[in-house]
Amino acid sequence: MTITYRKTKDGEWVAYGPASEIKPDTQITVTRRDGKTKTEFVTSIGRPFAVNGQRMVYGHLAIETPNFAPTVCLAGCTSGCNACLGEIPPIPTGTSKRQARMCDECGTRQATVDAVDLSGIPGRVCSRCKCDEGTLSFA
């Protein structure tokens, strides 16, 4: 059986397939809907469950981190905020999105840094939201 992507209730993309093929701390090949394949690193697996008599699992995937700093702000910011140019440290390779901190502005799980919104409320934001630091609202 092929390993495919599934989206959990929390919005996290995971690998779905037989428990015999998806193991923690291993690389797997995942097939997309369009038939293309991609190699992913499994950081952990969920509790096995049965589907038509076969043990299946969700494999939590490592977050991709580029090996270089981008030269242009990923959010299209033109104010020179440097949020995407290394101010926010990348999540270490092998860390799953489930283990990453959640951005208080947009709710995504990725690398975050401390920030303050317009009302002075402290929070944590991702690089995309860091570009909008003058308009943040955590409340």
Backbone hydrogen bonds, N-H to C=O, Kabsch-Sander energy under -0.5 kcal/mol:
donor,donor_aa,acceptor,acceptor_aa,energy
4,T,16,Y,-2.4
5,Y,31,T,-0.6
6,R,14,V,-2.3
8,T,6,R,-0.5
8,T,12,E,-2.7
11,G,8,T,-1.8
14,V,6,R,-2.9
15,A,59,G,-2.6
16,Y,4,T,-3.5
17,G,57,V,-1.8
19,A,55,R,-2.5
21,E,18,P,-1.6
22,I,18,P,-1.5
23,K,21,E,-0.7
25,D,42,V,-1.9
26,T,23,K,-0.7
26,T,42,V,-0.7
28,I,40,E,-2.7
30,V,28,I,-0.6
30,V,38,K,-3.2
31,T,3,I,-3.3
32,R,36,K,-3.4
35,G,32,R,-1.8
38,K,30,V,-2.1
40,E,28,I,-2.7
42,V,26,T,-3.1
42,V,40,E,-0.5
43,T,41,F,-0.6
43,T,60,H,-2.9
44,S,60,H,-1.1
46,G,58,Y,-2.7
49,F,56,M,-2.5
51,V,54,Q,-2.5
54,Q,51,V,-1.8
56,M,49,F,-3.6
56,M,54,Q,-0.5
57,V,17,G,-2.6
59,G,15,A,-3.1
60,H,44,S,-2.9
60,H,58,Y,-0.6
61,L,13,W,-0.5
62,A,41,F,-2.4
63,I,95,T,-1.9
76,G,73,C,-1.7
85,L,82,N,-0.6
87,E,82,N,-1.3
88,I,83,A,-0.9
95,T,92,P,-1.8
97,K,61,L,-0.8
99,Q,96,S,-0.9
100,A,96,S,-0.9
103,C,108,T,-2.9
104,D,124,R,-3.5
107,G,103,C,-1.5
110,Q,101,R,-1.6
110,Q,108,T,-0.7
113,V,125,V,-2.0
115,A,123,G,-2.5
117,D,121,I,-2.3
118,L,136,L,-2.3
120,G,117,D,-1.9
123,G,115,A,-2.5
125,V,113,V,-2.4
130,K,126,C,-2.1
131,C,127,S,-0.9
132,D,129,C,-1.4
133,E,130,K,-1.5
135,T,132,D,-2.8
136,L,133,E,-0.8
